[in-house]
Amino acid sequence: MAHPKRKQSKTRRDKRRTHDKAKLPQLAKCPTTGTVHVYHRAYYVDGDLYYKGKLVVAAN
């Protein structure tokens, strides 16, 4: 198995981890219902399923 010859410094370790931070999701406001939702995702409003401002599945 591979084994490191030298200990990696804290600076090098932290440089590698700079890209591992959590990002906030990109949000959009629906022109039809006015609800805030995540981009490129279907979302429910009062039991109805919407995508891109259009009704996809109506609640029974």
VOBA-1610 file (N, C-alpha, C; in pm, whole numbers, padded with zeros to 5 digits, always signed):
BEGIN
Met+00083-00119+00000Met+00000+00000+00000Met+00087+00125+00000Ala+00033+00230-00057Ala+00106+00356-00060Ala+00115+00413+00081His+00229+00470+00109His+00251+00526+00242His+00324+00659+00225Pro+00275+00766+00288Pro+00341+00895+00270Pro+00480+00898+00332Lys+00574+00957+00259Lys+00710+00965+00309Lys+00725+01079+00409Arg+00649+01186+00388Arg+00654+01302+00477Arg+00512+01342+00518Lys+00502+01403+00634Lys+00372+01453+00681Lys+00334+01574+00597Gln+00207+01577+00555Gln+00161+01693+00478Gln+00129+01806+00576Ser+00176+01926+00544Ser+00158+02039+00635Ser+00012+02082+00643Lys-00020+02155+00750Lys-00156+02204+00769Lys-00196+02299+00657Thr-00103+02376+00606Thr-00131+02470+00499Thr-00171+02396+00371Arg-00095+02293+00335Arg-00126+02216+00214Arg-00259+02143+00229Arg-00283+02091+00348Arg-00410+02022+00374Arg-00527+02119+00359Asp-00514+02237+00416Asp-00622+02336+00410Asp-00641+02391+00269Lys-00535+02403+00191Lys-00548+02446+00052Lys-00633+02347-00026Arg-00614+02219+00000Arg-00692+02117-00069Arg-00839+02125-00029Arg-00866+02160+00095Arg-01003+02161+00147Arg-01080+02288+00117Thr-01019+02386+00051Thr-01089+02512+00025Thr-01212+02494-00062His-01214+02391-00147His-01326+02370-00239His-01434+02280-00180Asp-01415+02232-00058Asp-01510+02139+00004Asp-01620+02208+00082Lys-01630+02339+00071Lys-01731+02410+00148Lys-01870+02390+00089Ala-01971+02402+00174Ala-02109+02385+00130Ala-02156+02512+00059Lys-02234+02494-00047Lys-02286+02607-00123Lys-02435+02620-00097Leu-02485+02742-00101Leu-02628+02764-00090Leu-02695+02728-00221Pro-02813+02667-00217Pro-02881+02633-00342Pro-02931+02758-00413Gln-02930+02753-00546Gln-02979+02864-00627Gln-03132+02860-00626Leu-03196+02970-00586Leu-03341+02972-00573Leu-03404+03058-00682Ala-03528+03023-00716Ala-03604+03097-00816Ala-03745+03121-00763Lys-03811+03221-00817Lys-03949+03249-00780Lys-04038+03211-00897Cys-04141+03132-00869Cys-04232+03085-00973Cys-04319+03200-01021Pro-04328+03223-01153Pro-04412+03331-01204Pro-04561+03301-01188Thr-04597+03173-01183Thr-04738+03135-01172Thr-04788+03140-01029Thr-04716+03070-00939Thr-04764+03056-00802Thr-04699+03155-00705Gly-04582+03206-00740Gly-04512+03300-00652Gly-04432+03234-00542Thr-04421+03102-00545Thr-04343+03032-00442Thr-04195+03030-00480Val-04112+03023-00379Val-03967+03014-00400Val-03930+02866-00403His-03852+02827-00503His-03813+02687-00519His-03671+02680-00573Val-03615+02559-00572Val-03480+02534-00624Val-03490+02524-00777Tyr-03391+02584-00847Tyr-03388+02580-00993Tyr-03386+02437-01044His-03449+02411-01157His-03448+02283-01228His-03503+02169-01143Arg-03595+02200-01053Arg-03659+02098-00971Arg-03810+02121-00973Ala-03885+02013-00972Ala-04031+02024-00959Ala-04062+02057-00813Tyr-04176+02122-00789Tyr-04211+02164-00653Tyr-04362+02158-00634Tyr-04402+02132-00510Tyr-04543+02119-00474Tyr-04597+02250-00420Val-04720+02284-00461Val-04795+02397-00406Val-04937+02348-00384Asp-04977+02339-00258Asp-05111+02292-00221Asp-05144+02156-00282Gly-05048+02066-00285Gly-05069+01932-00336Gly-05052+01917-00486Asp-05042+02027-00560Asp-05020+02022-00705Asp-04870+02028-00734Leu-04828+01953-00833Leu-04687+01950-00871Leu-04664+02043-00990Tyr-04569+02135-00975Tyr-04536+02232-01080Tyr-04391+02214-01125Tyr-04365+02247-01251Tyr-04230+02252-01304Tyr-04226+02362-01410Lys-04131+02453-01399Lys-04116+02567-01489Lys-04244+02650-01497Gly-04315+02662-01385Gly-04436+02743-01379Gly-04559+02678-01437Lys-04547+02553-01481Lys-04661+02482-01540Lys-04707+02369-01450Leu-04837+02348-01446Leu-04893+02240-01367Leu-04862+02108-01433Val-04798+02017-01360Val-04760+01886-01415Val-04859+01781-01368Val-04883+01776-01236Val-04975+01678-01180Val-05068+01751-01084Ala-05198+01740-01108Ala-05295+01805-01020Ala-05333+01712-00906Ala-05361+01770-00789Ala-05404+01691-00673Ala-05548+01648-00692Asn-05579+01532-00642Asn-05716+01481-00654Asn-05801+01529-00540
//
